[in-house]
Each structure stands twice: as C-alpha cells, then as structure tokens.
Amino acid sequence: MRILVLGTGGREHALCWRLQRDPEVTLLLAAPGNPGIAALTRCVPVDPLNPDAVLAVAVQERIDLTVVGPEAPLERGLADLFRQHGRPIVGPSRAGAALECSKVFSKHFMAAHDIPTARFAVCDTPTAALEAVCGASFDVPLVVKADGLAAGKGVVVAESRAEAEAAVRAAMVDLQFGSAGSRLVVEECLTGPEVSLFALCDGMRAIPLSTAQDHKRIFDEDRGPNTGGMGAFAPSPLATDDLRTFAMHRVIQPVLEGMRAAGEPYVGFLYVSLMLTPQGPKVIEFNVRFGDPEAQVILPQLEGSLAAALYSAATGDLRSDVVREGTQPAVGVVLASRGYPAAAEHGQPIDGLAAAADVPGALIFHAGTAVAQGRLVTAGGRVLTVVGRGATFQDAMTTAYRAVDRIHFAGMQCRRDIGRKAADNGRENAI
C-alpha cells in the first residue's frame, strides 16, 4: 500500500512513525512534513491547502490512500476533490469538516440531533454578543467561542462579565482571529473532568480507537491561557465501558446518521471531547481529525494494522478486526517556545534530542522545528512532543520527563504535571 500523509506537526510525525510499522505499507510519503518526518521517510514540498496540487502528487506517486492530518485542508474541500476522482482518503467532506471548523454549525447540529451539550447562544454582532454575556441567560463563569478556526486559541473561559466583554471585543471588534471571530458562540461553562474519545468512521459505521486526556492550559495545575495542547496521556482511566457505550450510541452514531441524512456520509477520524458533568457527559466540541497532542500518545499504543483500518474506512468497508486499542499507558509532554501561546519565538537551536531518544521507552515527535544552517531550530509555538511509555502511568511519566530533561532550547516551556491526574491516588488501577 502506498500512503500519503498530509501535514507538518507532531500528529503527522506520529502517524508516519506508526504507519511505517505496518507490513502492508510499501511507500510512505509526507507533504510537506517536518525534519523529524524527513528522518523517517521522503517528504514532498506540497501545500496541503492546495487541493489540486495534493491530488497531482497522489496521481503522480500512484498513492493508494491519503491520510489528512490537520483540519484546514478538509475545510478547503480536499476530501471532496479526491472522492470526485475516485481516490481513497481519510477525512470528511467540507460539509462534515464544519463539525469542527464552525462552532455555530456544530452547536446547531448537536441541538438538532439530540446530542448532549452546553446551553448556548449564537451571536452575529458585537451588540448581540455583549447582551448575551451581560444578560441573565448565562451565569459566570461562561465560555466565549469564535465560530471559525483559530489555532486552538479561539475559546475564552471568562471568570467575570468584564472578562467576557473583553473576549467579545477582541474577537468581533479588534478581529484578533480575523474572520473566524465574526460570529461567536456564548455558552454555559460546564464543570467536571474532560475525556477525549477517538473513533474511525466509514460513513455508516464507526469503531473506537482509544481515549485520552488533554491539558489545554499553559501552566501546571491547569492555570493560564488556553493553548493548542501542552500534553496528554492515554488511555483515560475515566473512560469506563459505560462512558464508551454512551459516546458511541448518544454521540458518534447520531453524527453518522445526521451527516448521512444530509447527503454527506462522514468518513475519517472523529474526535469527541466530553465533559463529565454532574448532570452526565456532555460534548464540548468535535474535531474532524486526530487530536494533537493526543495522537502522539494514542498511536504508539495501537495494536494491529492501522494502515488496513484506515484503508477499509476510506473505501466504505470498515473493519473492526485489524486494529485495536492497547493498554500500555503513554504520557506526552509538549515542549513550547518562549511566548507561546501568544507570539512565539522562533529560530532557537535545539540540543539533546539524541540523548533524549536514548531513554528506554521514550519517543520524540517533531512539530514546530526546522533546519537552519545545518542545525535543528525552533519554528513554531509547540516544538516537540516527548512521549514516555511504561507499565504504569507513573513509569510513563518518569520516562517522559527523563527524556524532557535532556532537551534544551532557549526559552523552552513545558508543564511538569502531565499524567499526574492518572498516576495520583491509585487512579491508574482504574484502567
């Protein structure tokens, strides 16, 4: 099988690393890839946001299966173009991608299909948004979300009405997120632990892949501003059999049925973020691709053939017997640049990767890296994900941080508590 993986980040590095281990894979390409992926396989300089150029590469290289990493190419209609040309691809249509790419569409879809989620209001003008955050419909804290894609930074959990008003003005008046903030969703703030569930879909059916818990805040103990993700662990000790059944029957199956009824069968990864509230699980958001950094901790533990599973999904004949969730705990720690999640510093030399990779059980996945004058340097907000694996979550944490401590670049930021929620209080025994 000849496979093309699209993207530049840690998720795509993890996908390439995992797919390379499947015996069916005879050729693996990445477009455009990153220095970590280039050490594994060939990278081609193609912009994933140019559907015609990507299709041309797939035709020229006789690609059997294309796997889309990020969401933006899906919003551009990449999967639609590939299916028009009869080429298997893992990723939903532009209409399906709206589940992630438009918070407004997602909330209306959940309301229409009785998928449990937070109460919300859609605001098309600054006046309407200010009335929503200042009125009696929502208590504080409340959540303000930009409608469109904002690199994981378009969500503000406002602890006061003044903070909510500032979030509205930043998005709709100052255009901090460009056109992504032209409409806002204001919703009640749910409380409880958060669990991410990942499924693979073929338009009719879905199979669960694994679960994880992400850490969005920049600082330890979940403090500071939201980021694209500062680390994750998998599988989640909170993901009981009952919760998995709930997610498949009350969330994922209604998504498949709703999209199919709209004439847009949903094919690809579906990532469901659930808040376990006192009133029961509720959906915070959907992602229409593998999460990042969750992919980096889930993919290394999957057993069987990921390539065969992805091909069966892309061709409408999903097989549940070729890939399965592993049970070995994994902890992934993101190393970020100085200034992240705001204006991140670039161009700092990175040292210690070889020493970190020598730690038994450790994996290093590149995200925001580049090569300049023969040296590996930082080139993004999130630079690397360092993954530790072990018999217990404590072992996995120890391995991850042992590797982290061998890596250095000026201004390096990382949390020191990734995995602690699972390792503390004997919770790892709940798996």
Secondary structure as GFF3:
##gff-version 3
##sequence-region A 1 431
A	DSSP	beta_strand	2	7	.	.	.	ID=ss1
A	DSSP	alpha_helix	10	19	.	.	.	ID=ss2
A	DSSP	beta_strand	27	32	.	.	.	ID=ss3
A	DSSP	alpha_helix	35	38	.	.	.	ID=ss4
A	DSSP	beta_strand	42	43	.	.	.	ID=ss5
A	DSSP	alpha_helix	51	60	.	.	.	ID=ss6
A	DSSP	beta_strand	65	68	.	.	.	ID=ss7
A	DSSP	alpha_helix	72	75	.	.	.	ID=ss8
A	DSSP	alpha_helix	78	84	.	.	.	ID=ss9
A	DSSP	beta_strand	89	90	.	.	.	ID=ss10
A	DSSP	alpha_helix	94	101	.	.	.	ID=ss11
A	DSSP	alpha_helix	103	112	.	.	.	ID=ss12
A	DSSP	beta_strand	120	123	.	.	.	ID=ss13
A	DSSP	alpha_helix	126	134	.	.	.	ID=ss14
A	DSSP	beta_strand	142	146	.	.	.	ID=ss15
A	DSSP	beta_strand	155	158	.	.	.	ID=ss16
A	DSSP	alpha_helix	161	168	.	.	.	ID=ss17
A	DSSP	pi_helix	169	173	.	.	.	ID=ss18
A	DSSP	three_ten_helix	178	181	.	.	.	ID=ss19
A	DSSP	beta_strand	184	188	.	.	.	ID=ss20
A	DSSP	beta_strand	194	202	.	.	.	ID=ss21
A	DSSP	beta_strand	206	214	.	.	.	ID=ss22
A	DSSP	beta_strand	217	219	.	.	.	ID=ss23
A	DSSP	three_ten_helix	220	222	.	.	.	ID=ss24
A	DSSP	beta_strand	223	226	.	.	.	ID=ss25
A	DSSP	beta_strand	231	234	.	.	.	ID=ss26
A	DSSP	alpha_helix	241	246	.	.	.	ID=ss27
A	DSSP	pi_helix	247	252	.	.	.	ID=ss28
A	DSSP	alpha_helix	253	261	.	.	.	ID=ss29
A	DSSP	beta_strand	267	277	.	.	.	ID=ss30
A	DSSP	beta_strand	280	287	.	.	.	ID=ss31
A	DSSP	alpha_helix	294	298	.	.	.	ID=ss32
A	DSSP	three_ten_helix	299	301	.	.	.	ID=ss33
A	DSSP	beta_strand	303	304	.	.	.	ID=ss34
A	DSSP	alpha_helix	306	314	.	.	.	ID=ss35
A	DSSP	beta_strand	323	324	.	.	.	ID=ss36
A	DSSP	beta_strand	330	336	.	.	.	ID=ss37
A	DSSP	alpha_helix	353	357	.	.	.	ID=ss38
A	DSSP	beta_strand	362	366	.	.	.	ID=ss39
A	DSSP	beta_strand	369	372	.	.	.	ID=ss40
A	DSSP	beta_strand	375	378	.	.	.	ID=ss41
A	DSSP	beta_strand	382	389	.	.	.	ID=ss42
A	DSSP	alpha_helix	393	404	.	.	.	ID=ss43
A	DSSP	alpha_helix	420	423	.	.	.	ID=ss44
A	DSSP	three_ten_helix	424	430	.	.	.	ID=ss45
###
